[in-house]
Amino acid sequence: MRKEFEIQGCVEVPMELSEDEFFDKFIAFIEYNNWSFGGGINEVVGGYYINADGTRGKHVLDE
């Protein structure tokens, strides 16, 4: 049996790092350790989620 950890938080990165680049590095870290990841990723800029079309979505503190 294996155990799981649920991650709730944000990772601050340089503005020039894209979501795809971050995710590739994150998954490489997970795979390097022979772990697996199930979940998603959301880009946040200035406290707002960024929609798939690049527009600003709701604030992270909005319900």
PDB file of N, H, CA, C and O in Angstrom:
ATOM      1  N   MET A   1       0.847  -1.183   0.000  1.00  0.00           N
ATOM      2  CA  MET A   1       0.000   0.000   0.000  1.00  0.00           C
ATOM      3  C   MET A   1       0.887   1.238   0.000  1.00  0.00           C
ATOM      4  O   MET A   1       1.939   1.259   0.639  1.00  0.00           O
ATOM      5  N   ARG A   2       0.456   2.265  -0.718  1.00  0.00           N
ATOM      6  H   ARG A   2      -0.398   2.248  -1.236  1.00  0.00           H
ATOM      7  CA  ARG A   2       1.176   3.526  -0.777  1.00  0.00           C
ATOM      8  C   ARG A   2       0.320   4.603  -0.146  1.00  0.00           C
ATOM      9  O   ARG A   2      -0.893   4.439  -0.016  1.00  0.00           O
ATOM     10  N   LYS A   3       0.927   5.681   0.239  1.00  0.00           N
ATOM     11  H   LYS A   3       1.913   5.815   0.133  1.00  0.00           H
ATOM     12  CA  LYS A   3       0.146   6.787   0.763  1.00  0.00           C
ATOM     13  C   LYS A   3       0.213   7.960  -0.191  1.00  0.00           C
ATOM     14  O   LYS A   3       1.063   8.002  -1.081  1.00  0.00           O
ATOM     15  N   GLU A   4      -0.679   8.906  -0.005  1.00  0.00           N
ATOM     16  H   GLU A   4      -1.370   8.872   0.717  1.00  0.00           H
ATOM     17  CA  GLU A   4      -0.768  10.070  -0.875  1.00  0.00           C
ATOM     18  C   GLU A   4      -0.721  11.336  -0.043  1.00  0.00           C
ATOM     19  O   GLU A   4      -1.112  11.345   1.124  1.00  0.00           O
ATOM     20  N   PHE A   5      -0.236  12.406  -0.662  1.00  0.00           N
ATOM     21  H   PHE A   5       0.081  12.399  -1.610  1.00  0.00           H
ATOM     22  CA  PHE A   5      -0.267  13.735  -0.070  1.00  0.00           C
ATOM     23  C   PHE A   5      -1.027  14.649  -1.015  1.00  0.00           C
ATOM     24  O   PHE A   5      -0.751  14.671  -2.215  1.00  0.00           O
ATOM     25  N   GLU A   6      -1.971  15.394  -0.492  1.00  0.00           N
ATOM     26  H   GLU A   6      -2.196  15.376   0.482  1.00  0.00           H
ATOM     27  CA  GLU A   6      -2.666  16.400  -1.290  1.00  0.00           C
ATOM     28  C   GLU A   6      -1.948  17.720  -1.099  1.00  0.00           C
ATOM     29  O   GLU A   6      -1.720  18.152   0.031  1.00  0.00           O
ATOM     30  N   ILE A   7      -1.590  18.366  -2.205  1.00  0.00           N
ATOM     31  H   ILE A   7      -1.776  18.015  -3.123  1.00  0.00           H
ATOM     32  CA  ILE A   7      -0.864  19.630  -2.159  1.00  0.00           C
ATOM     33  C   ILE A   7      -1.835  20.767  -2.392  1.00  0.00           C
ATOM     34  O   ILE A   7      -2.559  20.769  -3.388  1.00  0.00           O
ATOM     35  N   GLN A   8      -1.862  21.736  -1.487  1.00  0.00           N
ATOM     36  H   GLN A   8      -1.273  21.734  -0.679  1.00  0.00           H
ATOM     37  CA  GLN A   8      -2.690  22.924  -1.640  1.00  0.00           C
ATOM     38  C   GLN A   8      -1.786  24.133  -1.448  1.00  0.00           C
ATOM     39  O   GLN A   8      -1.400  24.447  -0.322  1.00  0.00           O
ATOM     40  N   GLY A   9      -1.454  24.798  -2.512  1.00  0.00           N
ATOM     41  H   GLY A   9      -1.768  24.544  -3.427  1.00  0.00           H
ATOM     42  CA  GLY A   9      -0.583  25.949  -2.401  1.00  0.00           C
ATOM     43  C   GLY A   9      -0.194  26.472  -3.762  1.00  0.00           C
ATOM     44  O   GLY A   9      -0.730  26.047  -4.785  1.00  0.00           O
ATOM     45  N   CYS A  10       0.741  27.397  -3.761  1.00  0.00           N
ATOM     46  H   CYS A  10       1.176  27.742  -2.929  1.00  0.00           H
ATOM     47  CA  CYS A  10       1.228  28.013  -4.994  1.00  0.00           C
ATOM     48  C   CYS A  10       2.744  27.954  -5.009  1.00  0.00           C
ATOM     49  O   CYS A  10       3.390  27.919  -3.961  1.00  0.00           O
ATOM     50  N   VAL A  11       3.293  27.943  -6.193  1.00  0.00           N
ATOM     51  H   VAL A  11       2.769  27.971  -7.044  1.00  0.00           H
ATOM     52  CA  VAL A  11       4.736  28.002  -6.381  1.00  0.00           C
ATOM     53  C   VAL A  11       5.023  29.298  -7.122  1.00  0.00           C
ATOM     54  O   VAL A  11       4.475  29.527  -8.200  1.00  0.00           O
ATOM     55  N   GLU A  12       5.874  30.149  -6.561  1.00  0.00           N
ATOM     56  H   GLU A  12       6.319  29.963  -5.685  1.00  0.00           H
ATOM     57  CA  GLU A  12       6.226  31.407  -7.215  1.00  0.00           C
ATOM     58  C   GLU A  12       7.421  31.168  -8.128  1.00  0.00           C
ATOM     59  O   GLU A  12       8.433  30.608  -7.707  1.00  0.00           O
ATOM     60  N   VAL A  13       7.296  31.599  -9.381  1.00  0.00           N
ATOM     61  H   VAL A  13       6.474  32.054  -9.723  1.00  0.00           H
ATOM     62  CA  VAL A  13       8.334  31.402 -10.393  1.00  0.00           C
ATOM     63  C   VAL A  13       8.567  32.723 -11.126  1.00  0.00           C
ATOM     64  O   VAL A  13       7.755  33.642 -11.015  1.00  0.00           O
ATOM     65  N   PRO A  14       9.675  32.828 -11.880  1.00  0.00           N
ATOM     66  CA  PRO A  14       9.902  34.035 -12.676  1.00  0.00           C
ATOM     67  C   PRO A  14       8.797  34.224 -13.724  1.00  0.00           C
ATOM     68  O   PRO A  14       8.248  33.244 -14.228  1.00  0.00           O
ATOM     69  N   MET A  15       8.473  35.471 -14.048  1.00  0.00           N
ATOM     70  H   MET A  15       8.919  36.266 -13.638  1.00  0.00           H
ATOM     71  CA  MET A  15       7.403  35.770 -15.007  1.00  0.00           C
ATOM     72  C   MET A  15       7.641  35.123 -16.366  1.00  0.00           C
ATOM     73  O   MET A  15       6.684  34.781 -17.061  1.00  0.00           O
ATOM     74  N   GLU A  16       8.909  34.952 -16.757  1.00  0.00           N
ATOM     75  H   GLU A  16       9.686  35.230 -16.192  1.00  0.00           H
ATOM     76  CA  GLU A  16       9.185  34.416 -18.091  1.00  0.00           C
ATOM     77  C   GLU A  16       8.978  32.903 -18.199  1.00  0.00           C
ATOM     78  O   GLU A  16       9.000  32.362 -19.305  1.00  0.00           O
ATOM     79  N   LEU A  17       8.777  32.210 -17.073  1.00  0.00           N
ATOM     80  H   LEU A  17       8.759  32.649 -16.175  1.00  0.00           H
ATOM     81  CA  LEU A  17       8.552  30.762 -17.100  1.00  0.00           C
ATOM     82  C   LEU A  17       7.086  30.497 -17.435  1.00  0.00           C
ATOM     83  O   LEU A  17       6.189  30.958 -16.729  1.00  0.00           O
ATOM     84  N   SER A  18       6.849  29.756 -18.508  1.00  0.00           N
ATOM     85  H   SER A  18       7.578  29.382 -19.082  1.00  0.00           H
ATOM     86  CA  SER A  18       5.467  29.459 -18.914  1.00  0.00           C
ATOM     87  C   SER A  18       4.885  28.350 -18.041  1.00  0.00           C
ATOM     88  O   SER A  18       5.601  27.632 -17.344  1.00  0.00           O
ATOM     89  N   GLU A  19       3.576  28.239 -18.106  1.00  0.00           N
ATOM     90  H   GLU A  19       2.994  28.822 -18.673  1.00  0.00           H
ATOM     91  CA  GLU A  19       2.882  27.173 -17.379  1.00  0.00           C
ATOM     92  C   GLU A  19       3.360  25.810 -17.859  1.00  0.00           C
ATOM     93  O   GLU A  19       3.593  24.912 -17.051  1.00  0.00           O
ATOM     94  N   ASP A  20       3.507  25.652 -19.183  1.00  0.00           N
ATOM     95  H   ASP A  20       3.318  26.381 -19.840  1.00  0.00           H
ATOM     96  CA  ASP A  20       3.973  24.375 -19.735  1.00  0.00           C
ATOM     97  C   ASP A  20       5.389  24.046 -19.263  1.00  0.00           C
ATOM     98  O   ASP A  20       5.676  22.897 -18.925  1.00  0.00           O
ATOM     99  N   GLU A  21       6.276  25.048 -19.236  1.00  0.00           N
ATOM    100  H   GLU A  21       6.042  25.980 -19.510  1.00  0.00           H
ATOM    101  CA  GLU A  21       7.649  24.815 -18.774  1.00  0.00           C
ATOM    102  C   GLU A  21       7.660  24.416 -17.299  1.00  0.00           C
ATOM    103  O   GLU A  21       8.376  23.497 -16.901  1.00  0.00           O
ATOM    104  N   PHE A  22       6.862  25.114 -16.495  1.00  0.00           N
ATOM    105  H   PHE A  22       6.280  25.861 -16.818  1.00  0.00           H
ATOM    106  CA  PHE A  22       6.789  24.768 -15.073  1.00  0.00           C
ATOM    107  C   PHE A  22       6.283  23.340 -14.896  1.00  0.00           C
ATOM    108  O   PHE A  22       6.862  22.559 -14.141  1.00  0.00           O
ATOM    109  N   PHE A  23       5.198  23.004 -15.596  1.00  0.00           N
ATOM    110  H   PHE A  23       4.727  23.639 -16.209  1.00  0.00           H
ATOM    111  CA  PHE A  23       4.598  21.688 -15.436  1.00  0.00           C
ATOM    112  C   PHE A  23       5.563  20.592 -15.872  1.00  0.00           C
ATOM    113  O   PHE A  23       5.649  19.545 -15.232  1.00  0.00           O
ATOM    114  N   ASP A  24       6.293  20.835 -16.968  1.00  0.00           N
ATOM    115  H   ASP A  24       6.222  21.686 -17.489  1.00  0.00           H
ATOM    116  CA  ASP A  24       7.293  19.864 -17.423  1.00  0.00           C
ATOM    117  C   ASP A  24       8.360  19.625 -16.358  1.00  0.00           C
ATOM    118  O   ASP A  24       8.745  18.483 -16.109  1.00  0.00           O
ATOM    119  N   LYS A  25       8.838  20.702 -15.726  1.00  0.00           N
ATOM    120  H   LYS A  25       8.525  21.630 -15.927  1.00  0.00           H
ATOM    121  CA  LYS A  25       9.850  20.573 -14.673  1.00  0.00           C
ATOM    122  C   LYS A  25       9.280  19.872 -13.438  1.00  0.00           C
ATOM    123  O   LYS A  25       9.952  19.052 -12.813  1.00  0.00           O
ATOM    124  N   PHE A  26       8.041  20.203 -13.098  1.00  0.00           N
ATOM    125  H   PHE A  26       7.494  20.869 -13.606  1.00  0.00           H
ATOM    126  CA  PHE A  26       7.381  19.588 -11.947  1.00  0.00           C
ATOM    127  C   PHE A  26       7.208  18.086 -12.155  1.00  0.00           C
ATOM    128  O   PHE A  26       7.524  17.287 -11.274  1.00  0.00           O
ATOM    129  N   ILE A  27       6.699  17.710 -13.337  1.00  0.00           N
ATOM    130  H   ILE A  27       6.443  18.359 -14.053  1.00  0.00           H
ATOM    131  CA  ILE A  27       6.494  16.295 -13.626  1.00  0.00           C
ATOM    132  C   ILE A  27       7.824  15.559 -13.696  1.00  0.00           C
ATOM    133  O   ILE A  27       7.914  14.412 -13.257  1.00  0.00           O
ATOM    134  N   ALA A  28       8.855  16.194 -14.237  1.00  0.00           N
ATOM    135  H   ALA A  28       8.782  17.126 -14.593  1.00  0.00           H
ATOM    136  CA  ALA A  28      10.185  15.568 -14.279  1.00  0.00           C
ATOM    137  C   ALA A  28      10.669  15.269 -12.858  1.00  0.00           C
ATOM    138  O   ALA A  28      11.246  14.208 -12.617  1.00  0.00           O
ATOM    139  N   PHE A  29      10.445  16.184 -11.922  1.00  0.00           N
ATOM    140  H   PHE A  29       9.976  17.045 -12.118  1.00  0.00           H
ATOM    141  CA  PHE A  29      10.807  15.966 -10.523  1.00  0.00           C
ATOM    142  C   PHE A  29      10.037  14.787  -9.933  1.00  0.00           C
ATOM    143  O   PHE A  29      10.610  13.938  -9.251  1.00  0.00           O
ATOM    144  N   ILE A  30       8.738  14.746 -10.201  1.00  0.00           N
ATOM    145  H   ILE A  30       8.272  15.436 -10.755  1.00  0.00           H
ATOM    146  CA  ILE A  30       7.900  13.652  -9.700  1.00  0.00           C
ATOM    147  C   ILE A  30       8.386  12.318 -10.263  1.00  0.00           C
ATOM    148  O   ILE A  30       8.559  11.355  -9.517  1.00  0.00           O
ATOM    149  N   GLU A  31       8.604  12.261 -11.568  1.00  0.00           N
ATOM    150  H   GLU A  31       8.463  13.044 -12.174  1.00  0.00           H
ATOM    151  CA  GLU A  31       9.031  11.017 -12.212  1.00  0.00           C
ATOM    152  C   GLU A  31      10.434  10.603 -11.789  1.00  0.00           C
ATOM    153  O   GLU A  31      10.714   9.410 -11.670  1.00  0.00           O
ATOM    154  N   TYR A  32      11.321  11.569 -11.561  1.00  0.00           N
ATOM    155  H   TYR A  32      11.094  12.538 -11.658  1.00  0.00           H
ATOM    156  CA  TYR A  32      12.681  11.273 -11.113  1.00  0.00           C
ATOM    157  C   TYR A  32      12.661  10.494  -9.791  1.00  0.00           C
ATOM    158  O   TYR A  32      13.517   9.644  -9.547  1.00  0.00           O
ATOM    159  N   ASN A  33      11.685  10.793  -8.958  1.00  0.00           N
ATOM    160  H   ASN A  33      10.989  11.483  -9.157  1.00  0.00           H
ATOM    161  CA  ASN A  33      11.543  10.132  -7.657  1.00  0.00           C
ATOM    162  C   ASN A  33      10.646   8.895  -7.705  1.00  0.00           C
ATOM    163  O   ASN A  33      10.307   8.327  -6.667  1.00  0.00           O
ATOM    164  N   ASN A  34      10.263   8.480  -8.919  1.00  0.00           N
ATOM    165  H   ASN A  34      10.538   8.941  -9.762  1.00  0.00           H
ATOM    166  CA  ASN A  34       9.381   7.318  -9.102  1.00  0.00           C
ATOM    167  C   ASN A  34       8.048   7.481  -8.387  1.00  0.00           C
ATOM    168  O   ASN A  34       7.500   6.524  -7.839  1.00  0.00           O
ATOM    169  N   TRP A  35       7.537   8.707  -8.401  1.00  0.00           N
ATOM    170  H   TRP A  35       7.982   9.484  -8.847  1.00  0.00           H
ATOM    171  CA  TRP A  35       6.229   9.022  -7.841  1.00  0.00           C
ATOM    172  C   TRP A  35       5.255   9.223  -8.985  1.00  0.00           C
ATOM    173  O   TRP A  35       5.647   9.188 -10.152  1.00  0.00           O
ATOM    174  N   SER A  36       4.001   9.430  -8.663  1.00  0.00           N
ATOM    175  H   SER A  36       3.683   9.457  -7.716  1.00  0.00           H
ATOM    176  CA  SER A  36       3.012   9.763  -9.688  1.00  0.00           C
ATOM    177  C   SER A  36       2.221  10.973  -9.215  1.00  0.00           C
ATOM    178  O   SER A  36       2.157  11.263  -8.021  1.00  0.00           O
ATOM    179  N   PHE A  37       1.627  11.665 -10.160  1.00  0.00           N
ATOM    180  H   PHE A  37       1.679  11.429 -11.130  1.00  0.00           H
ATOM    181  CA  PHE A  37       0.861  12.879  -9.864  1.00  0.00           C
ATOM    182  C   PHE A  37      -0.483  12.794 -10.543  1.00  0.00           C
ATOM    183  O   PHE A  37      -0.564  12.474 -11.729  1.00  0.00           O
ATOM    184  N   GLY A  38      -1.521  13.073  -9.818  1.00  0.00           N
ATOM    185  H   GLY A  38      -1.455  13.333  -8.854  1.00  0.00           H
ATOM    186  CA  GLY A  38      -2.861  13.166 -10.381  1.00  0.00           C
ATOM    187  C   GLY A  38      -3.465  14.480  -9.949  1.00  0.00           C
ATOM    188  O   GLY A  38      -3.601  14.739  -8.753  1.00  0.00           O
ATOM    189  N   GLY A  39      -3.819  15.288 -10.878  1.00  0.00           N
ATOM    190  H   GLY A  39      -3.709  15.077 -11.849  1.00  0.00           H
ATOM    191  CA  GLY A  39      -4.373  16.591 -10.538  1.00  0.00           C
ATOM    192  C   GLY A  39      -4.242  17.538 -11.701  1.00  0.00           C
ATOM    193  O   GLY A  39      -4.061  17.122 -12.845  1.00  0.00           O
ATOM    194  N   GLY A  40      -4.334  18.798 -11.403  1.00  0.00           N
ATOM    195  H   GLY A  40      -4.481  19.136 -10.474  1.00  0.00           H
ATOM    196  CA  GLY A  40      -4.285  19.804 -12.444  1.00  0.00           C
ATOM    197  C   GLY A  40      -3.385  20.948 -12.052  1.00  0.00           C
ATOM    198  O   GLY A  40      -2.694  20.907 -11.034  1.00  0.00           O
ATOM    199  N   ILE A  41      -3.407  21.971 -12.883  1.00  0.00           N
ATOM    200  H   ILE A  41      -3.968  22.005 -13.710  1.00  0.00           H
ATOM    201  CA  ILE A  41      -2.578  23.138 -12.668  1.00  0.00           C
ATOM    202  C   ILE A  41      -3.362  24.357 -13.135  1.00  0.00           C
ATOM    203  O   ILE A  41      -4.067  24.305 -14.143  1.00  0.00           O
ATOM    204  N   ASN A  42      -3.235  25.444 -12.402  1.00  0.00           N
ATOM    205  H   ASN A  42      -2.662  25.486 -11.583  1.00  0.00           H
ATOM    206  CA  ASN A  42      -3.853  26.709 -12.766  1.00  0.00           C
ATOM    207  C   ASN A  42      -2.807  27.804 -12.690  1.00  0.00           C
ATOM    208  O   ASN A  42      -2.064  27.892 -11.712  1.00  0.00           O
ATOM    209  N   GLU A  43      -2.746  28.641 -13.719  1.00  0.00           N
ATOM    210  H   GLU A  43      -3.349  28.569 -14.513  1.00  0.00           H
ATOM    211  CA  GLU A  43      -1.833  29.779 -13.694  1.00  0.00           C
ATOM    212  C   GLU A  43      -2.493  30.919 -12.932  1.00  0.00           C
ATOM    213  O   GLU A  43      -3.679  31.192 -13.121  1.00  0.00           O
ATOM    214  N   VAL A  44      -1.724  31.591 -12.062  1.00  0.00           N
ATOM    215  H   VAL A  44      -0.761  31.370 -11.908  1.00  0.00           H
ATOM    216  CA  VAL A  44      -2.210  32.720 -11.277  1.00  0.00           C
ATOM    217  C   VAL A  44      -1.250  33.885 -11.486  1.00  0.00           C
ATOM    218  O   VAL A  44      -0.041  33.734 -11.311  1.00  0.00           O
ATOM    219  N   VAL A  45      -1.787  35.051 -11.863  1.00  0.00           N
ATOM    220  H   VAL A  45      -2.770  35.173 -12.005  1.00  0.00           H
ATOM    221  CA  VAL A  45      -0.976  36.256 -12.010  1.00  0.00           C
ATOM    222  C   VAL A  45      -1.676  37.379 -11.245  1.00  0.00           C
ATOM    223  O   VAL A  45      -2.838  37.692 -11.505  1.00  0.00           O
ATOM    224  N   GLY A  46      -0.961  37.971 -10.311  1.00  0.00           N
ATOM    225  H   GLY A  46      -0.018  37.716 -10.100  1.00  0.00           H
ATOM    226  CA  GLY A  46      -1.522  39.076  -9.542  1.00  0.00           C
ATOM    227  C   GLY A  46      -2.747  38.701  -8.740  1.00  0.00           C
ATOM    228  O   GLY A  46      -3.612  39.542  -8.497  1.00  0.00           O
ATOM    229  N   GLY A  47      -2.833  37.449  -8.324  1.00  0.00           N
ATOM    230  H   GLY A  47      -2.130  36.765  -8.522  1.00  0.00           H
ATOM    231  CA  GLY A  47      -3.958  37.006  -7.516  1.00  0.00           C
ATOM    232  C   GLY A  47      -5.162  36.538  -8.321  1.00  0.00           C
ATOM    233  O   GLY A  47      -6.190  36.188  -7.741  1.00  0.00           O
ATOM    234  N   TYR A  48      -5.055  36.525  -9.654  1.00  0.00           N
ATOM    235  H   TYR A  48      -4.220  36.809 -10.125  1.00  0.00           H
ATOM    236  CA  TYR A  48      -6.163  36.116 -10.512  1.00  0.00           C
ATOM    237  C   TYR A  48      -5.789  34.884 -11.321  1.00  0.00           C
ATOM    238  O   TYR A  48      -4.669  34.768 -11.820  1.00  0.00           O
ATOM    239  N   TYR A  49      -6.744  33.964 -11.443  1.00  0.00           N
ATOM    240  H   TYR A  49      -7.653  34.059 -11.037  1.00  0.00           H
ATOM    241  CA  TYR A  49      -6.557  32.819 -12.318  1.00  0.00           C
ATOM    242  C   TYR A  49      -6.507  33.311 -13.762  1.00  0.00           C
ATOM    243  O   TYR A  49      -7.215  34.249 -14.131  1.00  0.00           O
ATOM    244  N   ILE A  50      -5.671  32.675 -14.568  1.00  0.00           N
ATOM    245  H   ILE A  50      -5.097  31.914 -14.268  1.00  0.00           H
ATOM    246  CA  ILE A  50      -5.601  32.997 -15.981  1.00  0.00           C
ATOM    247  C   ILE A  50      -6.345  31.911 -16.747  1.00  0.00           C
ATOM    248  O   ILE A  50      -6.023  30.729 -16.633  1.00  0.00           O
ATOM    249  N   ASN A  51      -7.341  32.319 -17.528  1.00  0.00           N
ATOM    250  H   ASN A  51      -7.603  33.280 -17.620  1.00  0.00           H
ATOM    251  CA  ASN A  51      -8.150  31.381 -18.308  1.00  0.00           C
ATOM    252  C   ASN A  51      -7.334  30.805 -19.456  1.00  0.00           C
ATOM    253  O   ASN A  51      -6.284  31.342 -19.811  1.00  0.00           O
ATOM    254  N   ALA A  52      -7.817  29.717 -20.032  1.00  0.00           N
ATOM    255  H   ALA A  52      -8.669  29.281 -19.744  1.00  0.00           H
ATOM    256  CA  ALA A  52      -7.126  29.043 -21.137  1.00  0.00           C
ATOM    257  C   ALA A  52      -6.903  29.970 -22.326  1.00  0.00           C
ATOM    258  O   ALA A  52      -5.938  29.805 -23.073  1.00  0.00           O
ATOM    259  N   ASP A  53      -7.802  30.955 -22.505  1.00  0.00           N
ATOM    260  H   ASP A  53      -8.585  31.090 -21.898  1.00  0.00           H
ATOM    261  CA  ASP A  53      -7.652  31.879 -23.633  1.00  0.00           C
ATOM    262  C   ASP A  53      -6.747  33.073 -23.305  1.00  0.00           C
ATOM    263  O   ASP A  53      -6.594  33.982 -24.121  1.00  0.00           O
ATOM    264  N   GLY A  54      -6.150  33.064 -22.106  1.00  0.00           N
ATOM    265  H   GLY A  54      -6.275  32.325 -21.444  1.00  0.00           H
ATOM    266  CA  GLY A  54      -5.225  34.119 -21.716  1.00  0.00           C
ATOM    267  C   GLY A  54      -5.868  35.287 -20.986  1.00  0.00           C
ATOM    268  O   GLY A  54      -5.169  36.189 -20.523  1.00  0.00           O
ATOM    269  N   THR A  55      -7.188  35.282 -20.877  1.00  0.00           N
ATOM    270  H   THR A  55      -7.756  34.549 -21.253  1.00  0.00           H
ATOM    271  CA  THR A  55      -7.863  36.366 -20.161  1.00  0.00           C
ATOM    272  C   THR A  55      -7.816  36.123 -18.657  1.00  0.00           C
ATOM    273  O   THR A  55      -7.604  35.001 -18.198  1.00  0.00           O
ATOM    274  N   ARG A  56      -8.019  37.197 -17.906  1.00  0.00           N
ATOM    275  H   ARG A  56      -8.192  38.109 -18.280  1.00  0.00           H
ATOM    276  CA  ARG A  56      -7.999  37.100 -16.450  1.00  0.00           C
ATOM    277  C   ARG A  56      -9.331  36.559 -15.956  1.00  0.00           C
ATOM    278  O   ARG A  56     -10.393  37.039 -16.351  1.00  0.00           O
ATOM    279  N   GLY A  57      -9.265  35.564 -15.096  1.00  0.00           N
ATOM    280  H   GLY A  57      -8.401  35.174 -14.775  1.00  0.00           H
ATOM    281  CA  GLY A  57     -10.461  34.966 -14.511  1.00  0.00           C
ATOM    282  C   GLY A  57     -10.726  35.532 -13.128  1.00  0.00           C
ATOM    283  O   GLY A  57     -10.389  36.679 -12.836  1.00  0.00           O
ATOM    284  N   LYS A  58     -11.329  34.719 -12.288  1.00  0.00           N
ATOM    285  H   LYS A  58     -11.602  33.787 -12.526  1.00  0.00           H
ATOM    286  CA  LYS A  58     -11.702  35.181 -10.948  1.00  0.00           C
ATOM    287  C   LYS A  58     -10.474  35.258 -10.035  1.00  0.00           C
ATOM    288  O   LYS A  58      -9.443  34.639 -10.295  1.00  0.00           O
ATOM    289  N   HIS A  59     -10.617  36.024  -8.978  1.00  0.00           N
ATOM    290  H   HIS A  59     -11.455  36.527  -8.766  1.00  0.00           H
ATOM    291  CA  HIS A  59      -9.561  36.165  -7.980  1.00  0.00           C
ATOM    292  C   HIS A  59      -9.481  34.879  -7.174  1.00  0.00           C
ATOM    293  O   HIS A  59     -10.501  34.231  -6.940  1.00  0.00           O
ATOM    294  N   VAL A  60      -8.288  34.505  -6.750  1.00  0.00           N
ATOM    295  H   VAL A  60      -7.459  35.031  -6.940  1.00  0.00           H
ATOM    296  CA  VAL A  60      -8.101  33.249  -6.032  1.00  0.00           C
ATOM    297  C   VAL A  60      -8.885  33.179  -4.732  1.00  0.00           C
ATOM    298  O   VAL A  60      -9.175  32.086  -4.246  1.00  0.00           O
ATOM    299  N   LEU A  61      -9.233  34.330  -4.160  1.00  0.00           N
ATOM    300  H   LEU A  61      -8.998  35.218  -4.554  1.00  0.00           H
ATOM    301  CA  LEU A  61      -9.979  34.329  -2.906  1.00  0.00           C
ATOM    302  C   LEU A  61     -11.487  34.340  -3.096  1.00  0.00           C
ATOM    303  O   LEU A  61     -12.237  34.214  -2.127  1.00  0.00           O
ATOM    304  N   ASP A  62     -11.949  34.495  -4.367  1.00  0.00           N
ATOM    305  H   ASP A  62     -11.340  34.598  -5.154  1.00  0.00           H
ATOM    306  CA  ASP A  62     -13.388  34.464  -4.646  1.00  0.00           C
ATOM    307  C   ASP A  62     -13.896  33.028  -4.575  1.00  0.00           C
ATOM    308  O   ASP A  62     -13.181  32.085  -4.914  1.00  0.00           O
ATOM    309  N   GLU A  63     -15.110  32.881  -4.140  1.00  0.00           N
ATOM    310  H   GLU A  63     -15.691  33.647  -3.865  1.00  0.00           H
ATOM    311  CA  GLU A  63     -15.714  31.547  -4.063  1.00  0.00           C
ATOM    312  C   GLU A  63     -16.402  31.205  -5.347  1.00  0.00           C
ATOM    313  O   GLU A  63     -16.971  30.120  -5.473  1.00  0.00           O
TER     314      GLU A  63
END
